[in-house]
């Protein structure tokens, strides 16, 4: 675990963020506050991967709705 003062963390924040990917990082303030830097876990999902809706609607009803909306415009 690496511990940095607030001043050190301000000066080399980018390096500390990269370092936090491989080990625990703590920023310690003069008042005694401690902050742990924890990187968010990366997901391998595509931003276009959305879950479907569970609706009881048939294919015909979907196509009819699309046709109707196209006729209006």
C-alpha atoms as a printed R data frame, in Angstrom:
   type eleno elety resid chain resno       x      y       z
1  ATOM     1    CA   UNK     A     1   0.000  0.000   0.000
2  ATOM     2    CA   UNK     A     2   1.315  3.419  -0.963
3  ATOM     3    CA   UNK     A     3   0.452  6.467   1.121
4  ATOM     4    CA   UNK     A     4   0.727  9.973  -0.297
5  ATOM     5    CA   UNK     A     5   0.152 13.348   1.259
6  ATOM     6    CA   UNK     A     6  -2.448 15.597  -0.292
7  ATOM     7    CA   UNK     A     7   0.285 17.831  -1.755
8  ATOM     8    CA   UNK     A     8   2.081 14.864  -3.338
9  ATOM     9    CA   UNK     A     9  -1.179 13.588  -4.784
10 ATOM    10    CA   UNK     A    10  -1.959 16.961  -6.368
11 ATOM    11    CA   UNK     A    11   1.445 17.107  -8.026
12 ATOM    12    CA   UNK     A    12   1.335 13.659  -9.589
13 ATOM    13    CA   UNK     A    13  -2.302 12.668  -9.751
14 ATOM    14    CA   UNK     A    14  -2.081 10.941 -13.153
15 ATOM    15    CA   UNK     A    15   0.755  8.691 -11.941
16 ATOM    16    CA   UNK     A    16  -1.113  7.847  -8.748
17 ATOM    17    CA   UNK     A    17  -4.262  6.908 -10.662
18 ATOM    18    CA   UNK     A    18  -2.262  4.544 -12.867
19 ATOM    19    CA   UNK     A    19  -0.527  3.111  -9.813
20 ATOM    20    CA   UNK     A    20  -3.893  2.438  -8.149
21 ATOM    21    CA   UNK     A    21  -4.647 -0.140 -10.854
22 ATOM    22    CA   UNK     A    22  -1.974 -2.451  -9.444
23 ATOM    23    CA   UNK     A    23  -1.856 -1.642  -5.725
24 ATOM    24    CA   UNK     A    24  -3.747  0.149  -2.959
25 ATOM    25    CA   UNK     A    25  -3.242  3.894  -2.796
26 ATOM    26    CA   UNK     A    26  -4.148  6.151   0.135
27 ATOM    27    CA   UNK     A    27  -4.114  9.948   0.205
28 ATOM    28    CA   UNK     A    28  -3.632 11.351   3.707
29 ATOM    29    CA   UNK     A    29  -4.571 14.932   4.577
30 ATOM    30    CA   UNK     A    30  -3.093 17.020   7.348
31 ATOM    31    CA   UNK     A    31  -6.406 16.964   9.286
32 ATOM    32    CA   UNK     A    32  -6.206 13.174   9.441
33 ATOM    33    CA   UNK     A    33  -8.655 12.377   6.644
34 ATOM    34    CA   UNK     A    34  -7.740  9.348   4.535
35 ATOM    35    CA   UNK     A    35  -8.966  8.660   1.008
36 ATOM    36    CA   UNK     A    36  -8.562  5.319  -0.713
37 ATOM    37    CA   UNK     A    37  -8.186  5.357  -4.486
38 ATOM    38    CA   UNK     A    38  -9.998  2.373  -5.995
39 ATOM    39    CA   UNK     A    39 -10.315  2.047  -9.777
40 ATOM    40    CA   UNK     A    40 -13.716  1.087 -11.128
41 ATOM    41    CA   UNK     A    41 -13.830 -2.419 -12.559
42 ATOM    42    CA   UNK     A    42 -13.868 -2.385 -16.328
43 ATOM    43    CA   UNK     A    43 -16.664 -4.138 -18.115
44 ATOM    44    CA   UNK     A    44 -16.209 -5.868 -21.418
45 ATOM    45    CA   UNK     A    45 -19.727 -5.019 -22.563
46 ATOM    46    CA   UNK     A    46 -20.488 -2.860 -25.517
47 ATOM    47    CA   UNK     A    47 -22.344  0.377 -24.797
48 ATOM    48    CA   UNK     A    48 -24.865 -0.818 -27.415
49 ATOM    49    CA   UNK     A    49 -25.550 -4.038 -25.490
50 ATOM    50    CA   UNK     A    50 -28.887 -3.270 -23.849
51 ATOM    51    CA   UNK     A    51 -31.247 -5.696 -22.221
52 ATOM    52    CA   UNK     A    52 -34.546 -6.368 -23.930
53 ATOM    53    CA   UNK     A    53 -37.995 -5.530 -22.668
54 ATOM    54    CA   UNK     A    54 -40.286 -8.284 -21.497
55 ATOM    55    CA   UNK     A    55 -43.564 -7.278 -23.118
56 ATOM    56    CA   UNK     A    56 -46.325 -9.517 -24.399
57 ATOM    57    CA   UNK     A    57 -46.466 -8.056 -27.885
58 ATOM    58    CA   UNK     A    58 -46.412 -9.977 -31.122
59 ATOM    59    CA   UNK     A    59 -44.225 -9.381 -34.136
60 ATOM    60    CA   UNK     A    60 -47.291 -8.340 -36.109
61 ATOM    61    CA   UNK     A    61 -48.213 -5.700 -33.513
62 ATOM    62    CA   UNK     A    62 -44.675 -4.279 -33.634
63 ATOM    63    CA   UNK     A    63 -44.696 -4.086 -37.431
64 ATOM    64    CA   UNK     A    64 -48.172 -2.506 -37.422
65 ATOM    65    CA   UNK     A    65 -46.976  0.147 -34.966
66 ATOM    66    CA   UNK     A    66 -43.951  0.928 -37.150
67 ATOM    67    CA   UNK     A    67 -46.087  1.211 -40.266
68 ATOM    68    CA   UNK     A    68 -48.571  3.453 -38.477
69 ATOM    69    CA   UNK     A    69 -45.836  5.791 -37.210
70 ATOM    70    CA   UNK     A    70 -44.317  6.056 -40.711
71 ATOM    71    CA   UNK     A    71 -47.691  6.903 -42.236
72 ATOM    72    CA   UNK     A    72 -48.130  9.821 -39.809
73 ATOM    73    CA   UNK     A    73 -44.904 11.547 -40.822
